[in-house]
Amino acid sequence: MADISESATPSGRTRRLSADAVLYRSGAALARRLPQPVGAALTRAISRSAYRLLPERRFITERRLQRVCGPDLKDEALAQAVQASFESYARYWFDGARLYNLDDAAVDAGFSHQGFHNIEEAMDTGTAPILALPHLGGWEWAGTWMARIPGYPVISVVEPLRTAWLFDWMVKERRRMGIDIVPLGPDAVSVLIKSLRAGQVVCLLADRQVGRGGVEVEFFGERTLLPGGPAALALRTGAAILPTAVYQDGPSHRGVVLPPVPAERQGRLRSDVVRITQDLAFALEELIRAAPEQWHLMQPNWPSDEEAIRLFFEERKGIDRQPHRVEGSSQERVPG
C-alpha cells in the first residue's frame, strides 16, 4: 500500500484518494457478481495478503487480542488469531458489498438473533432504542434485516470520508439496504433526537472515540476515551441503550441484544454520562469476549497504544538499518 505522507503533493494525494475510491467501488461491484463460495475464497486470499503487508495493523491487532484474551495468547496461537481477525474484517466488507443484491428471503435466511425482545419492548414505549455496538462481526447485515423483515427503520452516524462522492455513494448504498445515514457533525445530535422520537432505531458504534471529546472510562483494563453520545442521547430522550453485537456465525450472522443499560438521571449531567458510558463499556467487553477475533479494531484505542506504536516504528527502523548477511557468503548486503 502506498504511503500518503506530508511530502506528497496535493495533486498526488487527490489522485491517490480518487484511485482508492474507484478501487472500492469496483471491488463492491465485483463482490456482487461473484458466487458466494468464490467470493469467500477470494476474501480469504486478500486477508492473507493484508496480514503480510500491513505490519502496523498486525501489531495493533496482536495488542488488542492479548488485551482481551490475556498475555498467555502468544506465538503460533496469537498469529492464528490475528490472521482470523484479518479474515473476519475482509469478510465484513465482502458481506456488506453483496447485501444490496440479496432479496428479503436471503437476508432473513442469513440471520438469527438472541434478545430481540429487548428491541421490541423498547419500541413499545414510543421512543425507539439506541443500539450501541462494537466494531465487531457485521452489523450492516443486522441493520438490513431489521429494516426489511420486522420493518423497524434504522439510522446510523458515519464519519464523512475525504472523498465526497465516495461518501455520497456509500450513503446511497446503505439507504438502499434500508439503513438511513446521518454524517457525523454539529447537526447529528438534533437529527438523532428527532429520529428516536419518531420511532427510528439509532445504531451507534461505541467502542472507539472519533475526533475530539469522549468520556474517560475503564475499558479492558486501561482507561481510555469512549463516545459519550449514547449516554447523552438516552438522558435527553429517555431512549433505552441496548448493548448489541452481530457475530459472523458460520456462513450466516447472529445478532445478540443485551438488556438495557440503566440510564436514569441520578445527579449532574456529566456525572451521569460518565456512569452510563462506563456501564456500557463493561457490557461491550462481554460482547467482544464472545468472539475477540471478530473485533475489527485495528487502530490505536488506548493511551499505551500510542507509545507502543512509536517503539514499534523505531524498532522497525533499526531492523531496516541493520546490514543483511547473504546466506553462504561473507559479504553483507545493505538494502538500497
RODO-2510 file (C-alpha; in nm, 4 decimals, decimal comma):
residues 336
     n   res          X          Y          Z
     1     m     0,0000     0,0000     0,0000
     2     a     0,1387     0,3383    -0,0989
     3     d     0,2033     0,5929     0,1743
     4     i     0,0327     0,9333     0,1773
     5     s     0,2974     1,1369     0,3545
     6     e     0,3315     1,5067     0,4250
     7     s     0,5801     1,5291     0,1413
     8     a     0,3229     1,4141    -0,1108
     9     t     0,1885     1,6854    -0,3381
    10     p    -0,1802     1,7854    -0,3123
    11     s    -0,2392     1,6588    -0,6649
    12     g    -0,0714     1,3301    -0,5704
    13     r    -0,2956     1,2918    -0,2672
    14     t    -0,6011     1,3688    -0,4810
    15     r    -0,5017     1,1051    -0,7363
    16     r    -0,4399     0,8576    -0,4539
    17     l    -0,7812     0,9194    -0,2959
    18     s    -0,9546     0,9020    -0,6330
    19     a    -0,7792     0,5737    -0,7114
    20     d    -0,8871     0,4313    -0,3742
    21     a    -1,2457     0,5398    -0,4379
    22     v    -1,2549     0,3785    -0,7814
    23     l    -1,0950     0,0633    -0,6407
    24     y    -1,3531     0,0418    -0,3613
    25     r    -1,6491     0,0849    -0,5934
    26     s    -1,5044    -0,1623    -0,8409
    27     g    -1,4440    -0,4145    -0,5625
    28     a    -1,8006    -0,3766    -0,4392
    29     a    -1,9365    -0,4309    -0,7882
    30     l    -1,7208    -0,7428    -0,8301
    31     a    -1,8306    -0,8819    -0,4922
    32     r    -2,1945    -0,8633    -0,6018
    33     r    -2,1288    -1,0620    -0,9163
    34     l    -1,9181    -1,3398    -0,7700
    35     p    -2,0826    -1,6598    -0,6437
    36     q    -2,0644    -1,6654    -0,2645
    37     p    -1,8130    -1,9551    -0,2404
    38     v    -1,5825    -1,7885    -0,4945
    39     g    -1,6106    -1,4540    -0,3185
    40     a    -1,5406    -1,6123     0,0187
    41     a    -1,2255    -1,7809    -0,1147
    42     l    -1,1073    -1,4540    -0,2716
    43     t    -1,1764    -1,2713     0,0541
    44     r    -0,9593    -1,5167     0,2465
    45     a    -0,6772    -1,4701    -0,0048
    46     i    -0,6980    -1,0905     0,0254
    47     s    -0,6962    -1,1126     0,4056
    48     r    -0,3778    -1,3230     0,3980
    49     s    -0,2095    -1,0629     0,1776
    50     a    -0,3200    -0,7833     0,4100
    51     y    -0,1808    -0,9770     0,7066
    52     r     0,1609    -0,9854     0,5419
    53     l     0,1615    -0,6331     0,4009
    54     l     0,0219    -0,4316     0,6945
    55     p     0,2635    -0,4800     0,9871
    56     e     0,1285    -0,1856     1,1874
    57     r    -0,2286    -0,3181     1,1725
    58     r    -0,0979    -0,6636     1,2591
    59     f     0,0878    -0,5246     1,5608
    60     i    -0,2164    -0,3334     1,6911
    61     t    -0,4353    -0,6406     1,6398
    62     e    -0,1911    -0,8516     1,8421
    63     r    -0,2075    -0,5986     2,1268
    64     r    -0,5862    -0,5857     2,1114
    65     l    -0,6245    -0,9646     2,1170
    66     q    -0,3860    -1,0028     2,4100
    67     r    -0,5724    -0,7268     2,5923
    68     v    -0,8958    -0,9247     2,5587
    69     c    -0,7638    -1,2807     2,5904
    70     g    -0,4685    -1,2267     2,8223
    71     p    -0,0888    -1,2491     2,7780
    72     d    -0,0990    -1,6289     2,7539
    73     l    -0,2205    -1,5863     2,3956
    74     k     0,1128    -1,5797     2,2127
    75     d     0,3341    -1,7378     1,9480
    76     e     0,1504    -1,9539     1,6952
    77     a    -0,1880    -1,9221     1,8698
    78     l    -0,1595    -1,5425     1,8593
    79     a    -0,0579    -1,5450     1,4925
    80     q    -0,3587    -1,7625     1,4055
    81     a    -0,5935    -1,5339     1,5990
    82     v    -0,4572    -1,2284     1,4181
    83     q    -0,4997    -1,3991     1,0819
    84     a    -0,8578    -1,4879     1,1781
    85     s    -0,9184    -1,1224     1,2654
    86     f    -0,7942    -1,0052     0,9255
    87     e    -1,0133    -1,2666     0,7572
    88     s    -1,3164    -1,1576     0,9581
    89     y    -1,2615    -0,7953     0,8589
    90     a    -1,2274    -0,8843     0,4907
    91     r    -1,5476    -1,0862     0,5141
    92     y    -1,7235    -0,7854     0,6693
    93     w    -1,6538    -0,5843     0,3542
    94     f    -1,7498    -0,8696     0,1225
    95     d    -2,0809    -0,9375     0,3003
    96     g    -2,1629    -0,5682     0,3111
    97     a    -2,0971    -0,5286    -0,0611
    98     r    -2,3263    -0,8140    -0,1622
    99     l    -2,6141    -0,7264     0,0722
   100     y    -2,7747    -0,4914    -0,1789
   101     n    -2,8267    -0,7738    -0,4292
   102     l    -2,9957    -1,0085    -0,1812
   103     d    -3,3718    -1,0362    -0,1594
   104     d    -3,5591    -1,0352     0,1713
   105     a    -3,5712    -1,4139     0,1900
   106     a    -3,1926    -1,4418     0,1587
   107     v    -3,1349    -1,1669     0,4170
   108     d    -3,3726    -1,3391     0,6594
   109     a    -3,2193    -1,6828     0,5995
   110     g    -2,8730    -1,5468     0,6755
   111     f    -2,9603    -1,4018     1,0156
   112     s    -3,0552    -1,5316     1,3602
   113     h    -3,0920    -1,3402     1,6843
   114     q    -3,0970    -1,3541     2,0621
   115     g    -3,2537    -1,0908     2,2845
   116     f    -3,4535    -0,9234     2,0076
   117     h    -3,7383    -0,8848     2,2561
   118     n    -3,5337    -0,6077     2,4180
   119     i    -3,5728    -0,4048     2,0973
   120     e    -3,9428    -0,4854     2,0720
   121     e    -4,0062    -0,3819     2,4320
   122     a    -3,8201    -0,0554     2,3784
   123     m    -4,0213     0,0194     2,0639
   124     d    -4,3434    -0,0331     2,2609
   125     t    -4,2551     0,2659     2,4838
   126     g    -4,2971     0,5058     2,1917
   127     t    -3,9288     0,6010     2,1812
   128     a    -3,7000     0,3868     1,9693
   129     p    -3,3871     0,2402     2,1330
   130     i    -3,0205     0,3175     2,0853
   131     l    -2,8231     0,0119     1,9782
   132     a    -2,4636     0,0587     2,0985
   133     l    -2,2266    -0,1707     1,9091
   134     p    -1,8575    -0,2536     1,8895
   135     h    -1,6751    -0,2756     1,5557
   136     l    -1,7415    -0,6469     1,5510
   137     g    -1,8725    -0,9030     1,3030
   138     g    -2,1126    -0,7484     1,0515
   139     w    -2,3668    -0,5036     1,1922
   140     e    -2,4908    -0,3946     0,8473
   141     w    -2,6490    -0,7353     0,7938
   142     a    -2,8476    -0,6912     1,1152
   143     g    -2,9448    -0,3365     1,0204
   144     t    -3,0667    -0,4531     0,6806
   145     w    -3,2576    -0,7420     0,8365
   146     m    -3,4233    -0,5156     1,0923
   147     a    -3,5325    -0,2629     0,8305
   148     r    -3,6606    -0,5221     0,5837
   149     i    -3,8045    -0,8052     0,7939
   150     p    -3,9670    -0,6683     1,1123
   151     g    -3,9827    -0,3273     0,9422
   152     y    -3,8078    -0,1170     1,2062
   153     p    -3,6471     0,1901     1,0456
   154     v    -3,2752     0,2214     1,1197
   155     i    -3,0420     0,5214     1,1235
   156     s    -2,6699     0,5406     1,1937
   157     v    -2,3971     0,8040     1,2169
   158     v    -2,0999     0,7781     0,9801
   159     e    -1,7837     0,9851     0,9750
   160     p    -1,7615     1,1662     0,6371
   161     l    -1,4909     1,0458     0,4002
   162     r    -1,2340     1,2762     0,2446
   163     t    -1,3666     1,1839    -0,0992
   164     a    -1,7128     1,3417    -0,1030
   165     w    -1,8540     1,1488    -0,3978
   166     l    -1,7435     0,8164    -0,2479
   167     f    -1,9146     0,9073     0,0788
   168     d    -2,2324     1,0016    -0,1095
   169     w    -2,2211     0,6688    -0,2936
   170     m    -2,1774     0,4743     0,0327
   171     v    -2,4699     0,6634     0,1898
   172     k    -2,6910     0,5757    -0,1093
   173     e    -2,5855     0,2108    -0,0882
   174     r    -2,6806     0,1867     0,2793
   175     r    -3,0103     0,3604     0,2218
   176     r    -3,0893     0,1034    -0,0442
   177     m    -3,0273    -0,1614     0,2224
   178     g    -3,2791     0,0179     0,4443
   179     i    -3,0250     0,1955     0,6673
   180     d    -3,0507     0,5743     0,6842
   181     i    -2,7280     0,7672     0,7412
   182     v    -2,6510     1,0983     0,9090
   183     p    -2,2969     1,2394     0,8717
   184     l    -2,1020     1,2980     1,1912
   185     g    -2,1162     1,6714     1,2573
   186     p    -2,2857     1,9507     1,4544
   187     d    -2,6343     1,8625     1,3253
   188     a    -2,6145     1,4900     1,4019
   189     v    -2,7439     1,5126     1,7603
   190     s    -3,0615     1,7016     1,6702
   191     v    -3,1282     1,4603     1,3830
   192     l    -3,0893     1,1568     1,6105
   193     i    -3,3164     1,3028     1,8794
   194     k    -3,5910     1,3545     1,6210
   195     s    -3,5290     1,0062     1,4831
   196     l    -3,5627     0,8364     1,8220
   197     r    -3,8865     1,0184     1,8957
   198     a    -4,0176     0,9264     1,5502
   199     g    -3,9530     0,5551     1,6126
   200     q    -3,6287     0,5184     1,4172
   201     v    -3,3760     0,2804     1,5780
   202     v    -3,0398     0,4530     1,6243
   203     c    -2,7271     0,2387     1,5758
   204     l    -2,4040     0,3830     1,7179
   205     l    -2,0564     0,2318     1,7203
   206     a    -1,9474     0,2864     2,0799
   207     d    -1,6068     0,1225     2,1285
   208     r    -1,3837     0,3947     1,9817
   209     q    -1,3852     0,7725     2,0138
   210     v    -1,3518     0,9555     1,6822
   211     g    -1,2390     1,3176     1,6938
   212     r    -1,2452     1,5364     2,0000
   213     g    -1,4468     1,4846     2,3134
   214     g    -1,5319     1,1486     2,4613
   215     v    -1,5687     1,0155     2,8129
   216     e    -1,2815     0,8626     3,0077
   217     v    -1,3697     0,5125     3,1287
   218     e    -1,2001     0,1825     3,2008
   219     f    -1,2118    -0,0475     2,9003
   220     f    -1,0357    -0,3836     2,9049
   221     g    -0,8164    -0,2874     3,1986
   222     e    -0,6959     0,0559     3,0855
   223     r    -0,8570     0,3969     3,0958
   224     t    -0,9361     0,5468     2,7579
   225     l    -1,1925     0,7654     2,5833
   226     l    -1,5189     0,6237     2,4530
   227     p    -1,8089     0,8121     2,2917
   228     g    -2,0474     0,9769     2,5362
   229     g    -2,3125     1,0159     2,2662
   230     p    -2,5242     0,7087     2,3524
   231     a    -2,5491     0,8132     2,7179
   232     a    -2,6223     1,1781     2,6378
   233     l    -2,8919     1,0823     2,3860
   234     a    -3,0555     0,8438     2,6311
   235     l    -3,0634     1,1064     2,9059
   236     r    -3,2167     1,3646     2,6727
   237     t    -3,4804     1,1380     2,5170
   238     g    -3,5470     0,8550     2,7616
   239     a    -3,4411     0,6040     2,4953
   240     a    -3,3104     0,2658     2,6093
   241     i    -2,9431     0,1889     2,5450
   242     l    -2,9131    -0,1713     2,4273
   243     p    -2,5587    -0,3168     2,4031
   244     t    -2,5632    -0,5135     2,0790
   245     a    -2,3252    -0,7243     1,8725
   246     v    -2,3584    -0,9006     1,5389
   247     y    -2,1373    -1,2060     1,5006
   248     q    -2,0287    -1,3881     1,1887
   249     d    -2,1767    -1,7289     1,2668
   250     g    -2,0532    -1,9820     1,0124
   251     p    -2,1924    -1,8717     0,6751
   252     s    -2,4593    -1,6622     0,8496
   253     h    -2,4826    -1,3809     1,1053
   254     r    -2,6189    -1,3795     1,4595
   255     g    -2,7329    -1,0732     1,6493
   256     v    -2,7199    -1,0544     2,0295
   257     v    -2,9039    -0,7781     2,2141
   258     l    -2,8383    -0,7399     2,5873
   259     p    -3,0849    -0,5848     2,8346
   260     p    -3,0776    -0,2048     2,8571
   261     v    -2,8018    -0,0246     3,0441
   262     p    -2,9534     0,1752     3,3354
   263     a    -2,9747     0,5316     3,2054
   264     e    -3,1722     0,7310     3,4598
   265     r    -3,0730     1,0722     3,5904
   266     q    -2,9045     1,0459     3,9303
   267     g    -2,7066     1,3696     3,9595
   268     r    -2,5198     1,6142     3,7402
   269     l    -2,5439     1,5506     3,3671
   270     r    -2,1712     1,4992     3,3185
   271     s    -2,1516     1,2511     3,6071
   272     d    -2,4473     1,0574     3,4698
   273     v    -2,2926     1,0428     3,1216
   274     v    -1,9678     0,9048     3,2687
   275     r    -2,1508     0,6449     3,4803
   276     i    -2,3675     0,5231     3,1933
   277     t    -2,0753     0,5114     2,9493
   278     q    -1,8745     0,3050     3,1980
   279     d    -2,1598     0,0576     3,2375
   280     l    -2,1880     0,0402     2,8602
   281     a    -1,8121    -0,0233     2,8293
   282     f    -1,8399    -0,3246     3,0608
   283     a    -2,1319    -0,4594     2,8545
   284     l    -1,9318    -0,4167     2,5331
   285     e    -1,6467    -0,6119     2,6927
   286     e    -1,8864    -0,9006     2,7497
   287     l    -1,9970    -0,8983     2,3868
   288     i    -1,6426    -0,8707     2,2500
   289     r    -1,5059    -1,1527     2,4663
   290     a    -1,7512    -1,3891     2,2954
   291     a    -1,5570    -1,3521     1,9661
   292     p    -1,2444    -1,1360     2,0074
   293     e    -1,1066    -1,2376     1,6675
   294     q    -1,4083    -1,0672     1,5084
   295     w    -1,3329    -0,7321     1,6722
   296     h    -1,2224    -0,5140     1,3808
   297     l    -1,0412    -0,2514     1,5862
   298     m    -0,7094    -0,2113     1,4066
   299     q    -0,6268     0,1434     1,5188
   300     p    -0,4729     0,2650     1,8469
   301     n    -0,7508     0,2900     2,1046
   302     w    -0,5701     0,3285     2,4386
   303     p    -0,3001     0,5751     2,5522
   304     s    -0,0450     0,2944     2,5812
   305     d    -0,1042     0,2072     2,2140
   306     e     0,0486     0,5353     2,1017
   307     e     0,3752     0,4719     2,2856
   308     a     0,3786     0,1101     2,1688
   309     i     0,3372     0,2211     1,8071
   310     r     0,6218     0,4708     1,8442
   311     l     0,8534     0,1995     1,9766
   312     f     0,7315    -0,0379     1,7051
   313     f     0,8372     0,2033     1,4303
   314     e     1,1688     0,2776     1,5990
   315     e     1,2428    -0,0934     1,6172
   316     r     1,1495    -0,1426     1,2522
   317     k     1,3764     0,1439     1,1502
   318     g     1,6591    -0,0177     1,3469
   319     i     1,5999    -0,3500     1,1742
   320     d     1,5937    -0,1831     0,8316
   321     r     1,9290    -0,0166     0,9033
   322     q     2,0945    -0,3455     1,0016
   323     p     2,3179    -0,4997     0,7329
   324     h     2,1764    -0,8246     0,5977
   325     r     2,4212    -1,1100     0,5545
   326     v     2,3699    -1,3125     0,2394
   327     e     2,3443    -1,6782     0,3329
   328     g     2,6503    -1,8719     0,2229
   329     s     2,8579    -1,5589     0,1631
   330     s     3,0921    -1,3445     0,3717
   331     q     2,9633    -1,0307     0,2041
   332     e     2,6982    -0,8099     0,3621
   333     r     2,4115    -0,6505     0,1737
   334     v     2,2626    -0,3198     0,2817
   335     p     1,9121    -0,2663     0,1450
   336     g     1,9011     0,0205    -0,1010
***
